[in-house]
């Protein structure tokens, strides 16, 4: 692929309006090699030589050396740097020298496990092991094959969900594997952050606990994209000491990374053309030019939108190409996912539109370009997605299409703050009381709890065990704690990927068949009555939502709009945990209770995002405790607002929106992981406040990070507001797409004055 020629093609296109805001040319890098301290088994070395893997990169050799010394290791290097070989070499060596040794490989997605199984068999079978000794075990594994996996497989490739709900609660059936377990691999470890990561930390501690029961003490190997805190993440996830390998010795080809900013269509409001239509344009042009590409979008709904519109455009110009693109996202049935994966890995597809389900380390069959619809929420994820194209030493092209929000526009104006910025911290909170309680219940089902379990669950376990005793869930007998007889198989009711419980099922009323499942935590926002739901490019309208049976009933429809909920938020302070004085104001961190009422929804025209209708909803409130930071306002700035007759409430509201939009700069999170509230008079304090809170029960560390870096957060927020060229505020600075008050009131000038006051020493 000639990146320069394609960019020139775009510049000459009739739809080009100087959307290219910046191009970063990433130069090719040569390999740096390392040396093993000890030679490998001759058969293994010959197998590696046969596949062109005779020389190891610097980080691969370092990781293998640590592993052969019996240490736990986390490898944190760039996309496509060969992290898989770090653990495969050490494990193949162990399997060859210890005939009874076993290993578990954990991947966050089924697609990645399938890809790695294919790679294992292609590389190491039949030269070293029969292909039956490597097998996946997940929800898609046929029941008639599961016993063979338990008995025959020396490497079991699975995911944390199946480990949590299928393997650990049935550990007696897996005793042979657990007794001989030598290694546990946790791939794509940077994905395990927030609620999901905190749950996975509980699952891994339960695994260690059962391994000890069977007399095993496996080593842990974590592979991660580049993040700021690999050592902290590894030890928080597993609860053991780790060696860190970060010196990336892999080569990579050149890449042009293009920042693409949709053109302004209303200068006064600084309103830009939809990022969705820009993404559709880029994806379509790439496919038209025969450039194999992968387009990432933020939501399931947008996956369907971009696919639908790109297909329509291609059918006008080249109908044959329209057959070579597909959508891919979570929620599809297993057979649908496997089919798309085979077509993508096999090189039969020219383009795929996907959620971050394909962000991870899958060898996607020689992709040449990637398109990212909006900043993915972290620098690590951005590089992971961009790294899907141009793997190894080939030239590639990546586009970041900016959304109309503070963070994306900040990067468009300051690309150096992206390309020169350090990676973020991955936040995990295994002591979250709701998550810890859930895993103590599961652990008690697997094996009665004892005082020795503090080694696995930390000192926090005592308090949460007492809570479970008070609730009648645990019962003590001779210093052992058992589940109450009324509670059976708790793991099946605990969804480790969300803070909520049972999923909702979406039923197609025209056929009576199940379309897919939706997490409870997002059900009111995605499948409320009147919602437009998309599946495989087809639109459905939700006619009824049954709260008792967790079922949504959907009928096929044809509409030119999508739906977006309206919410009203309330917040009550439960306990102040920390406070400090910064400049002239006090800043607080504490426990709060959030009440979220979904009160209605808007109908938004496709691609233009124009509001064409609104309807009310009558749904029960969502109430949850979490962690928040909040701060007072500087009196001098408030006086200044009054003198200039600016909107005080609008200034608070604008400050809240902009700060939430920019906080992902400092914490590895998404804007949707954060909520907020601002008010001129909060009943719990008697003062004006701005609150920023974690959007998950119990908190996951985001508010703590904001509290820790509050001054930097204020500085970046002021910069976003001051540099935005709009007159009165826009989505690029102070407007929020999730605002339950329709972005009213907002006052950009007042927000700037408040932030300037906050930064005065």
Secondary structure, 3 states (H helix, E strand, C coil): CCHHHHHHHHHCCCCCCCCEEEEEEECCECCCECCCCCCCCHHHHHHHHHCCCCCCEHHHHHHHHHHHCCCCEEEECCCCCCHHHHHHHHHHHHHHHCCCCEEEEECCCHHHHHHHHHHHHHHHCCCCCCHHHEEECCCCCCHHHHHHHHHHCCEEEECHHHHHHHHHHHHHHHHHHHHCEEEEEECCHHHCCHHHHHHHHHHHHHHHHHHHHCCCCCEEEEEECCCCCHHHHHHHHHCCCCEEECCCCCCECCEEEEEECCCEEECCCCEECCHHHHHHHHHHHHHHCCCCEEEECCCHHHHHHHHHHHHHHHHHHCHHHHCCEEEECCCCCHHHHHHHHHHHHCCCCCEEEECHHHCCCCCCCCCCEEEEECCCCCHHHHHHHHCCCCCCCCCEEEEEECCCCHHHHHHHHCHHHHHCCCCCCCCCCCCCHHHHHHHHHHHHHHCCECHHHHHHHCCHHHHHHHHHHHCCCEEEECCEEEECCCCCCHHHHCCCCCCCCCCEEEEECCCCEEEEEECHHHHHHHCCCCCEEEECCEEEEEEEEECCCCEEEEEECCCCEEEEEEEEEEEEEEEEEEEEEECCEEEEEEEEEEEEEEEEEEEEECCCCCEEEEEECCCCCEEEEEEEEEECCCHHHHHHHHHCCCCHHHHHHHHHHHHHHHHCCCCCCCHHHEEEEEEEEECCCCEEEEEEEECCCCCCCHHHHHHHCHHHHHHHHHHHHHHCCCCCCCCCCCCCCCCCCCCCCCCHHHHHHHHHHHHCC
